[in-house]
Amino acid sequence: MKSFRLYLPKESEQNVQCERWKHLFNMIDRIHNEVRVYISGIEFSETDAKYPLPYAVIEGKRVSFEHLYEMVLVKTGKAEDDYIPKEDNGQD
């Protein structure tokens, strides 16, 4: 069982990139993995964020959107092709 965590800014500051992250996290098998989504101001303080929001960690290690997309959709066969969208937010 792997532990997936997504850290998002407060809802009023969320944008399309946050929606992409949430959609991707909804595709993770929740029966065999621990999946958690945290929202700033509700589950954690933004000052406690280790990286610029939004970001994800697997087993405590930060992962890029591209890496998680490949892991969740491409390698499991859920994607129709091998296309991996690029995250365009200045991270990584």
TIKENU-683592 format. One record per residue (C-alpha): residue number from 1; x negated, y, z. Coordinates in Angstrom, 2 decimals. Each point is the difference from the previous one (the first is absolute). Example, Ala and Ser with C-alpha at 12.3 -4.5 7.8 and 13.67 -1.06 7.14 Angstrom:
2
<node pos="1" u="-12.30" v="-4.50" w="7.80"/>
<node pos="2" u="-1.37" v="3.44" w="-0.66"/>
//
This chain:
92
<node pos="1" u="0.00" v="0.00" w="0.00"/>
<node pos="2" u="-1.38" v="3.39" w="-1.02"/>
<node pos="3" u="0.83" v="3.30" w="1.63"/>
<node pos="4" u="1.03" v="2.80" w="-2.40"/>
<node pos="5" u="0.46" v="3.55" w="1.34"/>
<node pos="6" u="1.14" v="3.10" w="-1.88"/>
<node pos="7" u="-0.41" v="3.47" w="1.48"/>
<node pos="8" u="2.16" v="2.75" w="-1.49"/>
<node pos="9" u="0.40" v="3.74" w="0.65"/>
<node pos="10" u="3.23" v="1.22" w="1.58"/>
<node pos="11" u="3.02" v="-0.42" w="-2.26"/>
<node pos="12" u="0.22" v="3.69" w="-0.93"/>
<node pos="13" u="-3.56" v="-0.19" w="-1.38"/>
<node pos="14" u="0.31" v="-3.27" w="-1.89"/>
<node pos="15" u="-0.40" v="0.06" w="-3.79"/>
<node pos="16" u="0.06" v="-2.37" w="-2.97"/>
<node pos="17" u="-3.24" v="-1.65" w="1.08"/>
<node pos="18" u="1.58" v="-0.89" w="3.34"/>
<node pos="19" u="2.94" v="-1.54" w="-1.84"/>
<node pos="20" u="-2.42" v="-2.10" w="-2.09"/>
<node pos="21" u="-1.69" v="-1.25" w="3.17"/>
<node pos="22" u="3.36" v="-0.83" w="1.62"/>
<node pos="23" u="1.19" v="-1.85" w="-3.09"/>
<node pos="24" u="-3.24" v="-2.00" w="-0.11"/>
<node pos="25" u="0.29" v="-0.87" w="3.70"/>
<node pos="26" u="3.55" v="-1.23" w="-0.59"/>
<node pos="27" u="-1.43" v="-2.53" w="-2.47"/>
<node pos="28" u="-2.25" v="-1.65" w="2.64"/>
<node pos="29" u="1.14" v="-3.41" w="1.24"/>
<node pos="30" u="1.28" v="0.76" w="3.50"/>
<node pos="31" u="0.47" v="-3.64" w="0.94"/>
<node pos="32" u="-3.71" v="-0.80" w="-0.20"/>
<node pos="33" u="-1.39" v="3.47" w="0.83"/>
<node pos="34" u="0.44" v="2.66" w="2.64"/>
<node pos="35" u="1.11" v="3.20" w="-1.78"/>
<node pos="36" u="0.39" v="3.31" w="1.82"/>
<node pos="37" u="0.72" v="3.54" w="-1.23"/>
<node pos="38" u="-0.78" v="2.90" w="2.32"/>
<node pos="39" u="1.24" v="3.56" w="-0.49"/>
<node pos="40" u="-1.88" v="2.98" w="1.43"/>
<node pos="41" u="1.85" v="1.75" w="2.79"/>
<node pos="42" u="2.07" v="-3.10" w="0.78"/>
<node pos="43" u="-2.38" v="-2.93" w="0.49"/>
<node pos="44" u="-3.29" v="1.89" w="0.19"/>
<node pos="45" u="-1.40" v="3.51" w="0.16"/>
<node pos="46" u="-1.48" v="1.36" w="-3.23"/>
<node pos="47" u="-3.12" v="1.00" w="1.94"/>
<node pos="48" u="-0.51" v="-3.71" w="0.82"/>
<node pos="49" u="-0.12" v="-0.96" w="-3.71"/>
<node pos="50" u="-3.43" v="-1.36" w="-0.92"/>
<node pos="51" u="0.29" v="1.06" w="-3.66"/>
<node pos="52" u="2.01" v="2.49" w="-2.09"/>
<node pos="53" u="3.63" v="-1.13" w="-0.25"/>
<node pos="54" u="1.32" v="-2.16" w="-1.59"/>
<node pos="55" u="-2.30" v="-2.98" w="0.42"/>
<node pos="56" u="0.20" v="-3.74" w="0.57"/>
<node pos="57" u="-2.07" v="-2.51" w="1.92"/>
<node pos="58" u="-0.21" v="-3.78" w="-0.19"/>
<node pos="59" u="-1.43" v="-1.71" w="3.06"/>
<node pos="60" u="-1.25" v="3.39" w="1.20"/>
<node pos="61" u="-1.85" v="0.90" w="-3.23"/>
<node pos="62" u="1.19" v="2.82" w="-2.24"/>
<node pos="63" u="1.05" v="-1.06" w="-3.51"/>
<node pos="64" u="0.69" v="1.99" w="-3.14"/>
<node pos="65" u="3.35" v="-0.02" w="-1.76"/>
<node pos="66" u="-1.63" v="-1.71" w="-3.00"/>
<node pos="67" u="-1.48" v="-2.79" w="2.11"/>
<node pos="68" u="3.28" v="-0.65" w="1.82"/>
<node pos="69" u="1.97" v="0.12" w="-3.26"/>
<node pos="70" u="-2.30" v="-2.61" w="-1.51"/>
<node pos="71" u="0.21" v="-2.15" w="3.12"/>
<node pos="72" u="3.79" v="0.19" w="0.42"/>
<node pos="73" u="1.27" v="0.09" w="-3.58"/>
<node pos="74" u="-2.63" v="-1.08" w="-2.52"/>
<node pos="75" u="-1.59" v="-2.94" w="1.82"/>
<node pos="76" u="3.37" v="-1.37" w="1.16"/>
<node pos="77" u="1.48" v="0.13" w="-3.51"/>
<node pos="78" u="2.70" v="2.53" w="0.94"/>
<node pos="79" u="-1.37" v="2.51" w="-2.54"/>
<node pos="80" u="0.93" v="-0.48" w="-3.63"/>
<node pos="81" u="-3.54" v="0.83" w="-1.14"/>
<node pos="82" u="-3.41" v="0.81" w="1.46"/>
<node pos="83" u="0.54" v="3.77" w="-0.03"/>
<node pos="84" u="-1.02" v="1.64" w="3.28"/>
<node pos="85" u="1.19" v="3.61" w="0.50"/>
<node pos="86" u="-2.56" v="2.46" w="1.33"/>
<node pos="87" u="0.59" v="2.00" w="3.15"/>
<node pos="88" u="-0.40" v="3.69" w="-0.81"/>
<node pos="89" u="-0.30" v="1.78" w="3.33"/>
<node pos="90" u="-3.70" v="0.71" w="0.38"/>
<node pos="91" u="-0.61" v="-2.93" w="2.35"/>
<node pos="92" u="-2.63" v="-2.69" w="-0.47"/>
//
